[in-house]
Amino acid sequence: MAAFLSRTPMATPAANGRPSVGLPGDVVRKVRDNSPLQIFVNAKRKINDIYVEIEDYVKDSVSYMRSLQNNDQLFSNDDFKVVESHISKVRSIRDVLLRDHMKVAFFGRTSNGKSTVINAMLKDKILPSGIGHTTNCFLQVEGSESGEAYLVTEDSSEKQNVKSVGQLGHALCKEKLKESQMVRIFWPKEKCLLLRDDVVLVDSPGIDVTPNLDEWIDKHCLDADVFVLVANAESTLMVTEKNFFHKVSQRLSKPNIFILNNRWDAAASEVDYMDQVRAQHTERTVDFLVTELGVCTTEEAAQRIFFVSAKEALQARLQEQKGQPAHTGALAEGFPKRYFEFQDFEKKFEECISQSAVKTKFEQHSQQGQHVVSEVKRVMDAIYEKSLKTRSEKLMSKKEVHDKLNFTEQQLMLLTQEMKDKIHQMVEDVEQRVSKALSEEIHRLSTLVDEFNLPFHPEPLVLNVYKKEMHLHVENGLGSNLRARLSTALALNIENSQREMTDRMAILLPDDKKQVSLTILPRREPFEILYRLNCDNLCADFHENLEFRFSWGITSLISRFMRARSSDIAVLNRVERIPQPLTPLGDPGHTVSLRGDSSSEDWNFLSKIAVASISSQGTFGGLFVAGFMLKTVGWRLILVSGAIYGCLYMYERLTWTNKAKERSFKKQYVNHATNKLKLIVDLTSANCSHQVQQELSSTFARLCHLVDESIEDMSGKVKTLEKEVKLLEESANSAKVLRNKANYVARELKLFDEAYLKQQD
């Protein structure tokens, strides 16, 4: 036995399979990395990394959906709220993950050694234990990130520094704490390997000192992964202990319970009954776990019952830390076996708590992460499919609008050329018709002037008024006659042309502008051509001659004869310009010129004599003419002719009344107005055709403006559709990227489940 004890420090591993003090650091790290507790540590690190990706993914999705707020037909407001709500949900889960740890709660009756067991597992005297140190509240021991030791009470955030067990006990004694209150003790992780592995140990008051077991369970036990019942091996399980775990079992589904029969070193004094007592305790404990609680099978229960001496284990580990053999802390015979069983408890406890914590802590988080990812992925899938569908619809709409745009532009070019030709033909037709009608009306101008019946008087003032009224009468009469002959037909033709334009152009207009095109054509009054003759200015240079002139006077006869001769000479001149056949001079058929040169010269001579005689102011001319006539025809004939001539003169002179003057005035006016109006026939017809051209062109221009607006609208719509298609392409690509990211995160969660959760089943 002495030899075995002397080899214990080297041959027997420390608790949790860890080597004793004195082994190299790399060996310590290797053993620690192979610890079952590292499964939880690695799982926690992995699930945290995954949730970082989930949070980034959800934030990216929310930002993406916010960028699509102007295109909200791709998703509903409810979908956006669902995705946005996942941000706070994921952040809350991440906060929980950062606080997640493996929690083990120690329970038992007062002074059964709960604090000593915790100290032994931590390999240090952290919690007060022994005589006079009874735990009167819940103490939670966890690792300190800052490397300093301190405690925090439940109702305060103040850190109270603790450097020793005595100081801790003194601090706890100062506080007026209720039994259900929690005091958190933060101990440097470097001093305890268990604390490095996110293990939290909870010490409790004795369950036999309070009836508030339900409050304890609800407040401190629902998140525990393992329960350790520290019993006194010198007695059996008490009703109080059983009742507590019955209550735990009612609130938790199959809690993990380990039972430590502490102070087993006392059985060394009765070696003969040791096996019987152990068997009796084991049988009752197994029956309690399997039959009464139903938390495990018989085989599993046998692996959760241990007979240890926590005080021996603590002293042994303190000796190991000093470099002394572990057996120097033995209290009785059989120490190696009890020490090994304590180490076996630690090993199975670590396996159980790691497996339980991974499943209880991370399985729910993994499922929540999968739910979040699947929810967001569902929305991204819907957006992706909707984007593709909407993009396809927009492309179809763009093609339709583009085709219609091209068709409209081509048809507009064809119609423009066709309408130009039609307007040109109508303008020419109007010009010809107006010219013809105006010429005919000018030929009938004397009839129109004869219809003017305003009283006539040769007095200058009255005559001026008469002329103005005559101008107005002629202008109105000609305009009225032209309107009667042309306006109805021209207005009908113009209206038909305008209606044809409207009907042809309406085909190129969208439905909302077809009604607008109909308002262009209708008029309250039909189109009417204005015949601007302006006779007042046109005949402003008319000057009447109302002096009496004897129609058989020498001057009148000579003037009348000269006009007749001028017309004959003009006819002869036109005939003379006709080529004549040339014949030789000696030819018998030789003909003479058509112009009678001798007679023409005679008449010219006589006319000169007559004019000279009349214009002479002396008597010589008169005597010469009288003598010539007397000698030629005789005095009787001359006397008779003079009498007749005088009677004619007297008749005409007596009949030269205002009526005759009016007739002469109208005749002179007709001649003057006819000449003037003939000068403006082309101008008037051109003016009328210009009015028609302007009317038709303005109508066509307004219709073209509507079509141009429609073309501009279609062009703008095409550009808008191009932008929308581009945005939808970007939206679909972004949704596809986010969908693929969701698949990646879901695959990470699946790998996590396979690595850490399914492996535990």
Protein Blocks (a to p, Z undefined) as FASTA:
>chain_A
ZZmmmmmmmmpccehhiacehiafklmmmmmmmpmklmmmmmmmmmmmmmmmmmmmmmmm
mmmmmmmmmmmmlpcfklmmmmmmmmmmmmmmmmmmmmgccdddddddehilmmmmmmmm
nopafbggdehiacfbdcdddddfklpacdddfkbcbdcddfbfklmmmmmmmpccdfkb
ccdddddfklpmklmnopacdddddfklbcklmmmmmmmmmmpfbdcddddfkbccdfkl
mmmmmmmmmmpghiadddddehklmmmmmmmlmmmmmmmmmmmmmmmmmmmnopacfklm
mmmcccddfklmmmmmmmmmnopafklmpcbehklmmmmmmmmmmmmmmmmmmmmmmmmm
mmmmmmmmmmmmmmmmmmmmmmmmmmmmmmmmmmmmmmmmmmmmmmmmmmmmmmmmmmmm
mmmmmmmmmmmmmmmmmmmmmmmmmmmmmmpccdcdfbfklmmmmmmmmmmmmmmmmmmm
mmmmmmmmmmmmmmmmmmmmmmmmmmmpcfklmmmmmmmmpcfbdcdddddfklmlmmmm
pccdfbdcdfkbmklmmmmmmmmmmmmmmmmmmmmmpccddddfklmklccdfbdfklmm
mmmmmmmmmmmmmmpmbfklmmmmmmmmmmmnopklmmmmmmmmmmmmmmmmmmmcfklm
mmmmmmmmmmmmmmmmmmmmmmmmmmmmmmmmmmmmmmmmmmmmmmmmmmmmmmmmmmmm
mmmmmmmmmmmmmmmmmmmmmmmmmmmmmmmmmmmmmmmZZ
